[in-house]
Amino acid sequence: MSRKNVTSRDVLPSDLAISTKERYQQNLKHAKQLLADYQLHDSKAVTRFKENHPQGNDLNFVPTLQDARLIISGKSVRLKRFSFEKLKKEAKDLLRALKTNESEAVVRLEYHPKGLRDVNVLKLADAQCIIAGENGFVSWAKLKTHFSEICLAQEHIHSPRLKLDHDLKTLHVRCGTDIQSALKTCGFSGEFLEISNPFPEGRVPPFDPIDNFVNVRGDFIVQNYGADVPPEFSDRIKHAYDEIRDVENKLRSLPQNCERIVLWFEHDPFDQLCLAYVLAHLVNINLGNCLLELIQIDRFPGIKKFIGIGYLCEHPENLILLWQQRERISSTMTAFGTRFWSAFTTDNPTELWQLSQEQCFPIMRQAMLRMLKELPWTTNGLSLTEQLALEIIDRDGPINMAKTFHFLNTESEPMSFLGDIMFLSVMRLLWQDSMVLKVIGSDANESPMLRETVEITATGRELIRGQHNWLKIGDPRYKRWVGNVRVSNSGKQWYWCPEKDRPVLIK
């Protein structure tokens, strides 16, 4: 397999330009059709519910429109499997439909890079170009190359033939363990280091002095996540302090015997903060001849709304393709990541915003901007996550947190970065006094994300319409952090100002 045949430059961006309202309307339209087909006992519709809904195989399951939306919206974040033969046939069928001016086919012309509108001059190559665009490629040739590389990677898993990380003693670094098993399946032999500190939440001080860093982060994790983790992960909560210290010690002692360190990260704030955290450790370390490489993506072929690398592991061969795209990390990027980390761990967000305006490293800069929007907004005192979640609950409630989280990631959030337990921690702050959200049902036997059913209050609706400032009227116990910036309802406060598109300090 040749290095970097299909790169992120050959793949079109995820479909993030569509507004939340437009995406919701599209999903609602398709969900209505899916539900109607199910009610008519259409075999394909029945199968979709059985395969994609957690209750789809229950004999007494009677799906609602919301259930259908769960399936439709979930499709946008799942990987579409390619069959090149089917795509070739689809292109021929599309050309015929275009020649006869079928309305559904004509709408697809928007994916033609040259913007052709005259169906009379279209050729098969034009239909193929449209198919490529719909599947996330800049050209049919790039789609064909991607398919060939996927096939080669699949063959390697069953009959190893590719050189992966065996040539150098390699350490793979990732925020979480989502790719660890898939790496082994692919035949990677290097060591694995997990960085799992949830930096988007809780106070994040500088990592020196180490004791303060370990205690502050450990306290937050234990106090905010301890009650919600599944039983099989309870030991990790108990040993959170030890784990944070262990990661710190390992990063400070690199490269040890490593000949290559490969960082696997996507584009969202969680990943980019972890990446900056690692780079801030490496900047002052003498790596000697150790190679420092990065695999970093914000899109992937076949996924309409890309959320993360972990979603690719259902088909591990995708990681082999990512391996071919790795690039050397420059000293400039290491320095920039270190500045990102330093700015994030101060009590003034201005430097972080200034960094986000520089003309370099766009993925990291976009993550900074998204993180800054977790500051309370001048319009209502809510973070962007809080606003989006309340809008979902206002529209779809009563609703549990699992469904709210699903719709947040698939329809509303421009850059998904929270885990489910992290999201639950955010939402609890809004229902602790029933002023914004009211818990109308609770089942202690359910998992935390399914346990509470909530609905929005009149005050909650007024908040999302900008009629109140949450930090002025909210529960006095309300307190959270964005990096090392404290958010509370007392004293001077940093806000995100959407009109100025930057943080502002307000008394």
C-alpha positions in Angstrom: 0.0 0.0 0.0 1.5 3.3 -1.1 1.8 6.1 1.5 -0.9 8.7 1.6 -2.7 7.8 -1.7 -6.0 9.2 -0.3 -5.5 11.9 2.3 -7.8 14.2 4.2 -7.4 16.7 1.3 -9.0 14.2 -1.0 -12.1 13.8 1.3 -14.8 16.5 1.4 -15.6 18.0 4.8 -18.2 16.5 7.0 -21.7 18.0 6.5 -21.5 20.7 9.1 -22.6 23.6 7.0 -26.2 22.5 7.3 -27.9 24.3 10.2 -29.4 22.4 13.2 -32.9 23.3 12.0 -32.2 22.1 8.5 -30.7 18.8 9.7 -33.6 18.3 12.0 -36.2 18.9 9.2 -34.4 16.5 6.9 -34.3 13.8 9.5 -37.9 14.4 10.5 -39.0 14.0 6.9 -37.1 10.7 6.5 -38.3 9.5 9.9 -41.9 10.0 9.0 -41.4 7.9 5.9 -39.6 5.2 7.8 -42.3 5.0 10.4 -45.0 4.8 7.8 -43.2 2.0 6.0 -42.8 0.1 9.3 -46.5 0.5 10.1 -47.2 -1.0 6.6 -44.9 -4.0 7.6 -42.3 -3.1 5.0 -39.5 -5.7 5.4 -36.7 -3.2 5.0 -38.1 -0.8 7.5 -38.7 -3.6 10.0 -35.1 -4.7 9.6 -33.8 -1.2 10.1 -35.6 -1.0 13.5 -34.4 -4.4 14.5 -30.8 -3.7 13.7 -30.6 -0.1 14.8 -33.0 0.5 17.7 -32.2 -0.9 21.2 -35.8 -2.2 21.6 -36.2 -3.2 17.9 -36.4 -6.9 18.7 -38.8 -6.6 21.5 -42.1 -8.3 20.7 -44.2 -5.5 22.3 -42.2 -2.7 20.7 -44.4 0.0 19.1 -42.1 2.7 17.6 -42.9 6.3 17.7 -41.7 9.1 15.4 -39.0 9.9 17.9 -37.8 6.3 17.7 -37.7 6.6 13.9 -35.7 9.8 14.2 -33.1 8.1 16.4 -32.5 5.7 13.6 -32.4 8.3 10.8 -30.2 10.7 12.7 -27.9 8.0 13.8 -27.1 7.0 10.2 -25.3 10.3 9.7 -22.5 9.4 12.1 -22.1 5.7 11.1 -19.7 4.5 8.5 -21.2 3.7 5.1 -19.7 0.5 3.6 -18.6 0.8 0.0 -19.4 -1.7 -2.7 -17.7 -0.4 -5.8 -19.7 -2.5 -8.1 -22.9 -1.1 -6.6 -21.6 2.4 -7.0 -20.8 1.9 -10.6 -24.4 0.6 -11.2 -25.8 3.5 -9.2 -23.9 6.0 -11.4 -25.5 4.5 -14.5 -28.9 4.6 -13.0 -28.4 8.2 -11.9 -27.4 9.2 -15.4 -30.6 7.7 -16.8 -32.6 9.5 -14.1 -31.0 12.8 -14.9 -31.6 12.4 -18.6 -35.3 12.1 -17.9 -35.3 15.0 -15.4 -36.4 12.9 -12.4 -36.7 15.4 -9.6 -34.9 13.4 -6.9 -32.0 12.9 -9.3 -31.8 16.6 -10.4 -31.5 17.6 -6.8 -28.3 15.6 -6.6 -26.6 17.9 -9.1 -25.5 20.0 -6.2 -22.7 17.5 -5.6 -21.2 18.1 -9.1 -18.0 20.2 -8.6 -18.6 22.2 -11.7 -22.1 23.1 -10.9 -23.5 21.7 -14.2 -27.3 22.1 -14.5 -27.9 21.2 -18.1 -28.8 17.5 -18.0 -28.6 17.1 -21.7 -24.8 17.5 -21.7 -24.1 15.1 -18.8 -22.1 12.0 -19.3 -21.4 8.9 -17.2 -18.3 10.6 -15.8 -20.5 13.4 -14.5 -22.8 10.9 -12.7 -19.8 9.2 -11.2 -18.5 12.6 -10.0 -21.8 13.2 -8.3 -21.7 9.8 -6.6 -18.1 10.5 -5.5 -19.2 13.8 -3.9 -22.1 12.3 -2.1 -19.7 9.8 -0.6 -17.3 12.4 0.5 -14.7 12.4 -2.3 -13.4 15.1 -4.5 -13.4 12.8 -7.5 -14.4 9.4 -8.8 -10.7 8.5 -9.1 -10.1 9.2 -5.4 -13.2 7.1 -4.5 -11.8 4.2 -6.6 -8.4 4.5 -5.0 -9.9 4.5 -1.5 -11.9 1.4 -2.3 -8.7 -0.4 -3.5 -6.8 0.6 -0.4 -9.6 -0.7 1.8 -9.6 -4.0 0.0 -5.8 -4.3 0.5 -6.1 -3.5 4.2 -8.8 -6.1 4.6 -6.6 -8.7 2.9 -3.7 -7.8 5.2 -5.8 -8.6 8.3 -6.5 -12.1 7.0 -3.0 -12.6 5.5 -0.5 -10.0 6.8 1.6 -8.4 4.0 1.9 -4.7 4.9 4.6 -3.1 6.9 3.0 -1.4 9.8 4.8 -0.4 13.0 7.2 -3.4 13.2 10.2 -1.5 11.8 10.6 0.7 14.9 9.7 0.2 18.6 6.5 2.3 18.6 4.3 3.9 21.3 0.7 4.7 20.2 -0.9 7.5 22.2 -4.7 8.0 22.2 -7.3 9.7 24.4 -9.2 6.6 25.5 -8.9 2.9 24.6 -11.3 2.9 21.6 -8.7 1.9 19.1 -6.5 -0.3 21.2 -8.1 -3.7 20.3 -8.5 -2.7 16.7 -4.8 -1.9 16.4 -4.0 -5.4 17.6 -6.5 -6.9 15.1 -4.8 -5.0 12.3 -1.4 -6.4 13.3 0.2 -3.3 15.0 2.7 -4.5 17.7 3.6 -1.3 19.5 2.8 -0.3 23.1 -0.3 1.7 23.9 -0.7 4.7 26.2 -4.1 6.0 27.1 -4.7 9.6 27.9 -8.3 9.7 29.4 -8.3 12.9 31.5 -11.6 14.7 30.6 -10.1 18.2 30.2 -13.2 19.8 28.7 -14.8 19.6 32.2 -13.7 20.6 35.6 -10.9 22.9 36.7 -7.7 22.3 34.7 -4.6 23.9 36.3 -1.1 23.6 34.9 0.5 20.2 35.3 3.2 21.7 37.5 3.3 21.2 40.4 2.3 17.7 39.8 0.7 17.1 43.2 -1.8 20.0 42.7 -2.6 18.8 39.2 -3.3 15.3 40.3 -5.4 16.3 43.3 -7.5 18.9 41.4 -8.2 16.6 38.4 -8.7 13.5 40.6 -11.2 15.3 42.9 -13.3 16.4 39.9 -13.4 13.0 38.4 -14.3 11.2 41.6 -16.9 13.7 42.7 -18.6 14.2 39.3 -18.4 10.8 37.6 -18.1 8.3 40.4 -21.8 7.7 40.8 -22.4 7.2 37.1 -19.7 4.8 35.8 -20.7 1.2 35.1 -19.7 -1.3 37.9 -17.0 -2.7 35.7 -15.2 0.7 35.7 -15.7 1.6 39.3 -12.1 0.6 40.1 -10.8 3.3 37.7 -12.7 5.9 39.7 -11.2 4.6 42.9 -7.7 4.8 41.4 -8.2 8.0 39.4 -5.5 9.9 41.3 -3.0 7.0 40.7 -3.9 6.9 37.0 -3.4 10.6 36.5 0.0 10.5 38.3 1.0 7.4 36.3 0.3 9.1 33.0 2.1 12.2 34.1 5.2 10.1 35.0 5.1 8.2 31.8 4.9 11.4 29.7 7.7 13.1 31.7 10.0 10.1 31.1 9.6 9.7 27.4 11.0 8.6 25.0 12.3 5.8 27.3 13.1 3.0 24.8 10.7 4.3 22.1 12.0 4.8 18.6 8.7 6.3 17.4 5.8 8.0 19.1 2.5 8.2 17.2 -0.3 10.4 18.4 -3.9 9.4 17.3 -6.3 12.3 17.6 -9.4 13.7 15.9 -10.5 17.3 15.6 -12.8 17.9 18.6 -11.9 19.8 21.9 -11.5 16.6 24.0 -8.9 15.2 21.6 -7.2 18.5 20.8 -6.8 19.3 24.5 -5.3 15.9 25.1 -3.0 16.4 22.2 -1.9 19.8 23.5 -1.4 18.2 26.9 1.0 15.6 25.4 2.8 18.2 23.2 3.3 20.4 26.3 5.2 17.6 27.9 7.2 16.7 24.9 8.4 20.2 24.1 11.1 20.2 26.7 12.1 16.6 26.3 15.2 15.5 24.4 13.6 12.9 22.0 17.0 12.2 20.4 16.4 10.1 17.3 12.8 9.2 18.3 10.3 10.0 15.6 7.2 12.0 16.6 4.3 11.5 14.3 0.6 12.5 14.2 -2.5 10.9 12.8 -5.2 13.6 12.9 -8.4 13.8 11.0 -11.7 15.7 10.9 -13.4 13.6 8.3 -13.5 10.1 6.8 -15.0 8.7 3.6 -18.5 7.3 4.1 -19.4 9.3 7.2 -21.7 12.2 6.7 -21.1 13.8 10.2 -17.7 12.6 11.4 -17.5 12.4 15.2 -14.4 10.4 15.9 -11.8 7.7 15.1 -13.4 5.3 17.5 -16.4 5.0 15.1 -14.0 3.5 12.5 -13.0 0.5 14.6 -16.1 -1.6 13.7 -14.0 -2.2 10.6 -10.4 -2.2 11.8 -8.9 -2.0 8.4 -9.7 1.7 8.5 -6.9 2.3 11.0 -4.5 0.9 8.4 -5.5 3.6 6.0 -5.1 6.2 8.7 -1.6 4.8 9.4 -0.7 5.7 5.8 -1.6 9.3 6.5 0.6 9.9 9.5 2.9 13.0 9.3 5.9 14.2 11.2 5.1 16.6 14.0 7.2 19.8 13.5 8.8 21.8 16.3 6.4 24.6 15.3 3.3 22.5 16.0 4.8 21.3 19.3 5.3 24.9 20.3 1.8 25.9 19.3 0.2 22.9 21.1 2.2 24.0 24.2 0.9 27.5 23.9 -2.6 26.1 23.6 -2.2 24.1 26.8 -0.7 27.1 28.7 -3.5 29.4 27.6 -6.2 26.9 28.5 -4.8 26.5 32.0 -4.8 30.2 32.9 -7.7 32.1 34.5 -8.1 34.5 31.5 -9.4 33.1 28.2 -8.1 36.0 26.1 -4.8 34.3 25.2 -6.7 31.2 24.1 -8.9 33.3 21.8 -5.9 35.2 20.4 -4.3 31.8 19.5 -7.5 30.8 17.8 -7.1 33.8 15.4 -3.6 32.8 14.2 -3.2 31.5 10.7 -1.9 28.0 11.4 -3.1 24.6 12.6 -6.8 25.0 11.7 -8.0 21.8 13.4 -6.5 22.9 16.8 -7.7 26.5 16.4 -11.3 25.4 15.6 -11.3 23.2 18.7 -10.2 26.2 20.8 -13.1 28.3 19.5 -15.6 25.5 20.3 -14.1 25.2 23.8 -14.4 28.9 24.4 -18.1 28.7 23.5 -18.5 26.7 26.7 -18.1 30.0 28.6 -21.5 31.4 29.5 -23.0 33.4 26.7 -23.9 37.0 27.0 -27.3 36.2 25.6 -28.5 34.0 28.5 -25.6 32.9 30.7 -25.6 29.3 29.3 -22.8 27.4 27.6 -23.4 26.3 24.1 -23.8 22.7 25.2 -26.5 23.7 27.8 -28.3 25.8 25.1 -28.3 23.0 22.5 -29.5 20.4 25.1 -32.3 22.6 26.4 -33.5 23.3 22.8 -33.7 19.5 22.2 -35.6 19.0 25.5 -37.9 21.9 24.6 -38.6 20.4 21.2 -38.7 16.6 22.1 -39.4 16.4 25.8 -40.3 14.7 28.1 -37.1 12.9 27.2 -34.3 11.0 28.9 -30.6 11.9 28.8 -29.7 9.0 26.4 -32.0 10.3 23.7 -31.0 13.9 24.4 -27.4 13.0 24.1 -28.0 11.1 20.8 -29.8 14.1 19.2 -27.2 16.5 20.5 -24.4 14.5 18.7 -26.2 13.6 15.5 -28.2 16.8 14.9 -27.2 19.8 17.0 -23.6 19.8 18.2 -21.2 21.2 15.5 -18.2 19.5 17.1 -19.2 16.5 19.3 -16.7 16.1 22.2 -18.5 15.0 25.3 -18.8 11.4 26.5 -22.2 10.3 27.9 -21.1 10.6 31.6 -19.6 14.0 30.9 -22.9 15.1 29.3 -24.8 13.8 32.4 -22.6 15.9 34.6 -23.5 19.0 32.6 -27.2 18.4 32.7 -27.4 17.7 36.4 -26.4 21.3 37.1 -29.6 22.3 35.3 -32.1 20.1 37.2 -30.7 20.3 40.7 -33.3 22.9 41.8 -36.0 22.2 39.1 -35.8 25.8 37.9 -34.8 25.0 34.3 -35.5 21.3 34.1 -37.9 19.2 36.0 -37.4 15.5 36.6 -40.8 13.9 36.0 -39.8 10.3 36.2 -36.9 8.3 37.7 -36.2 4.6 37.7 -33.3 3.6 40.0 -33.0 0.2 38.2 -32.0 1.9 34.9 -28.6 3.0 33.8 -27.7 6.6 34.6 -28.5 7.9 31.0 -31.9 6.2 31.1 -32.8 6.9 34.7 -34.3 10.3 34.7 -37.0 11.7 32.3 -37.1 15.4 32.2 -39.1 18.3 30.8 -38.2 21.9 30.4 -39.8 24.5 32.7 -41.3 27.9 31.7 -38.1 29.5 33.0 -36.0 27.1 30.9 -37.9 28.2 27.8 -37.4 31.9 28.7 -33.7 31.2 29.1 -33.1 29.8 25.7 -35.1 32.7 24.2 -32.6 35.1 25.9 -35.1 36.6 28.5 -32.9 35.8 31.5 -29.3 35.3 32.4 -28.8 32.0 34.1 -25.9 33.3 36.2 -28.2 36.0 37.6 -31.3 33.9 38.4 -29.9 30.4 38.8 -29.1 28.1 41.7 -26.4 29.6 43.9 -24.7 26.2 44.0 -24.1 26.4 40.2 -20.4 26.3 39.5 -18.3 24.9 36.7 -15.0 25.5 34.9 -13.7 26.1 31.4 -10.0 25.2 31.7 -8.9 27.3 34.6 -11.7 29.9 34.2 -14.3 29.7 37.0 -18.0 30.0 36.0 -20.3 30.9 38.8 -23.1 33.4 39.7 -20.9 35.7 41.8 -18.4 38.4 41.0 -16.8 39.3 37.7 -17.4 36.8 35.0 -15.9 35.9 31.6 -18.6 35.4 28.9 -18.7 34.4 25.3 -20.0 37.3 23.2 -21.5 36.0 19.9 -21.8 39.6 18.5 -18.0 40.2 19.0 -17.2 36.5 18.5 -14.8 36.6 21.4 -14.7 36.4 25.3 -15.6 39.5 27.3 -15.3 40.2 31.0 -18.5 41.5 32.6 -18.9 42.7 36.2 
